[in-house]
Amino acid sequence: MADVLLFAGERAFFSDSTPQALRYLLNNALCAGTPDAVEALLLEARRRWPQEPDAHIGLYKFYFVSKRYEEAEAAAWAALRAAAQAAGFDRNYRRLQPGSADWSRRQGAERLYLFSLKALGVIRLRRAKVAMARKVLEKLLELDPGDEIGGGAFLQIARSFEEDTA
């Protein structure tokens, strides 16, 4: 049992400042016995901590891994809205520019926005919405030209699908 507790304490979180109560709830979600129980805990986390990146990321990753792509996309959009509101920029990624925010921040709403853009692109790829995925991933690379978030590889995949159909 001590090993399990040690492992749970070392679990990686998106943010260094994730509240302890949220960490506890997310760890419980990982140990829940059924997908319904996991989902309920993740929805509770997002409801109670709407400003916390881990609450959003945990939910859209759960839906993605569960192959519930429509719900994953909706959860990614919710994360984009929450991040944009918290940082004070337009939630519509199409209107954003490199100067719209400090995209180089390693924590906070800007980082959540970039990670959620990547998630949206990957989810759209999985849903075979290749052109839409490409647009999202191109915007991600415009905002993150150093590709710290890792969207470049997925953009190459989207472009390769389009080349195959040409």
C-alpha positions as CSV (number, residue, x, y, z in Angstrom):
1,M,0.0,0.0,0.0
2,A,2.9,2.4,0.7
3,D,4.1,1.9,-2.9
4,V,0.7,2.9,-4.2
5,L,0.6,6.0,-2.1
6,L,4.1,6.9,-3.2
7,F,3.2,6.4,-6.8
8,A,0.1,8.6,-6.4
9,G,2.1,11.4,-4.9
10,E,4.5,11.3,-7.8
11,R,1.8,11.3,-10.5
12,A,2.5,14.0,-13.1
13,F,0.1,16.9,-13.4
14,F,-0.1,19.6,-16.0
15,S,0.3,22.4,-13.5
16,D,2.8,22.7,-10.6
17,S,0.1,24.5,-8.6
18,T,-2.8,22.0,-9.0
19,P,-4.7,22.2,-5.7
20,Q,-4.2,19.1,-3.5
21,A,-8.0,18.4,-3.3
22,L,-8.1,18.3,-7.1
23,R,-5.1,16.1,-7.3
24,Y,-6.8,13.7,-4.9
25,L,-10.0,13.7,-6.9
26,L,-8.1,13.1,-10.2
27,N,-6.2,10.2,-8.6
28,N,-9.5,8.7,-7.4
29,A,-10.8,9.0,-10.9
30,L,-7.8,7.0,-12.2
31,C,-8.6,4.3,-9.7
32,A,-12.4,4.3,-10.2
33,G,-13.9,0.9,-11.0
34,T,-16.0,1.8,-14.0
35,P,-15.9,4.3,-16.9
36,D,-19.1,5.9,-15.6
37,A,-17.4,6.4,-12.2
38,V,-14.3,7.9,-13.9
39,E,-16.4,10.2,-16.0
40,A,-18.5,11.4,-13.0
41,L,-15.3,12.2,-11.0
42,L,-13.7,14.1,-13.9
43,L,-16.9,16.1,-14.6
44,E,-17.0,16.9,-10.9
45,A,-13.4,18.1,-11.0
46,R,-14.1,20.4,-14.0
47,R,-17.3,21.7,-12.2
48,R,-15.4,22.4,-9.0
49,W,-12.2,23.7,-10.5
50,P,-13.1,25.3,-13.9
51,Q,-10.0,27.4,-13.9
52,E,-7.6,24.5,-13.4
53,P,-5.9,23.0,-16.5
54,D,-5.8,19.5,-15.0
55,A,-9.5,19.3,-14.6
56,H,-10.0,20.1,-18.4
57,I,-7.1,18.0,-19.7
58,G,-8.1,14.9,-17.6
59,L,-11.6,15.0,-19.0
60,Y,-10.8,15.4,-22.7
61,K,-8.1,12.7,-22.5
62,F,-10.5,10.4,-20.8
63,Y,-13.1,10.8,-23.6
64,F,-10.3,10.4,-26.3
65,V,-9.0,7.2,-24.8
66,S,-12.5,6.0,-24.4
67,K,-13.0,6.6,-28.2
68,R,-15.8,9.1,-27.4
69,Y,-14.4,11.6,-29.8
70,E,-17.5,13.9,-30.1
71,E,-17.4,14.4,-26.3
72,A,-13.6,14.8,-26.4
73,E,-14.0,17.6,-28.9
74,A,-16.7,19.3,-26.8
75,A,-14.5,19.0,-23.7
76,A,-11.5,20.5,-25.7
77,W,-13.7,23.4,-26.8
78,A,-14.8,24.0,-23.1
79,A,-11.1,24.1,-22.2
80,L,-10.4,26.6,-25.0
81,R,-13.2,28.8,-23.8
82,A,-12.1,28.6,-20.1
83,A,-8.5,29.4,-21.0
84,A,-9.4,32.3,-23.3
85,Q,-11.6,33.8,-20.6
86,A,-9.0,33.4,-17.9
87,A,-6.3,35.0,-20.0
88,G,-8.5,37.7,-21.6
89,F,-8.1,36.9,-25.3
90,D,-10.5,35.9,-28.0
91,R,-11.6,32.2,-27.6
92,N,-11.8,31.8,-31.4
93,Y,-8.4,30.4,-32.4
94,R,-8.9,31.7,-36.0
95,R,-8.7,35.3,-34.7
96,L,-5.6,34.8,-32.6
97,Q,-2.1,36.0,-33.6
98,P,1.3,35.5,-32.1
99,G,0.9,38.9,-30.3
100,S,-2.5,38.1,-28.9
101,A,-1.0,36.6,-25.7
102,D,2.3,35.5,-24.2
103,W,2.3,32.1,-25.7
104,S,5.7,31.3,-24.3
105,R,4.4,31.0,-20.7
106,R,5.0,27.5,-19.4
107,Q,2.0,27.6,-17.0
108,G,-1.4,29.1,-17.0
109,A,-4.2,29.8,-19.3
110,E,-2.1,30.4,-22.4
111,R,-0.4,27.0,-22.0
112,L,-3.8,25.3,-21.5
113,Y,-5.1,27.0,-24.6
114,L,-2.2,25.7,-26.7
115,F,-2.4,22.2,-25.3
116,S,-6.2,22.2,-25.9
117,L,-5.6,23.4,-29.5
118,K,-3.3,20.4,-30.0
119,A,-6.0,18.1,-28.5
120,L,-8.6,19.6,-30.8
121,G,-6.4,18.9,-33.8
122,V,-5.7,15.3,-32.8
123,I,-9.3,14.6,-32.0
124,R,-10.4,16.0,-35.4
125,L,-7.8,13.8,-37.1
126,R,-9.2,10.8,-35.3
127,R,-12.7,11.8,-36.4
128,A,-11.4,12.0,-40.0
129,K,-12.0,15.8,-40.2
130,V,-8.5,16.2,-41.7
131,A,-8.9,19.6,-43.3
132,M,-10.3,21.0,-40.0
133,A,-7.5,19.3,-38.1
134,R,-4.9,20.9,-40.4
135,K,-6.3,24.4,-39.8
136,V,-6.2,24.0,-36.0
137,L,-2.7,22.6,-36.1
138,E,-1.5,25.3,-38.5
139,K,-2.8,27.9,-36.0
140,L,-1.1,26.0,-33.1
141,L,2.3,26.2,-35.0
142,E,1.7,29.9,-35.7
143,L,1.2,30.6,-32.0
144,D,3.9,28.1,-31.0
145,P,6.6,28.4,-33.7
146,G,9.2,26.5,-31.6
147,D,6.7,23.6,-31.5
148,E,7.0,23.2,-27.7
149,I,3.5,21.8,-27.5
150,G,4.3,19.1,-30.1
151,G,1.7,19.8,-32.8
152,G,4.1,19.7,-35.7
153,A,4.1,15.9,-36.0
154,F,0.3,15.9,-36.1
155,L,0.3,18.6,-38.7
156,Q,2.5,16.5,-40.9
157,I,0.1,13.6,-40.5
158,A,-2.9,15.8,-41.5
159,R,-1.0,17.1,-44.5
160,S,0.0,13.5,-45.5
161,F,-3.7,12.5,-45.6
162,E,-4.5,15.4,-47.8
163,E,-1.6,14.5,-50.2
164,D,-3.0,10.9,-50.4
165,T,-6.3,12.2,-51.6
166,A,-4.8,14.7,-54.2
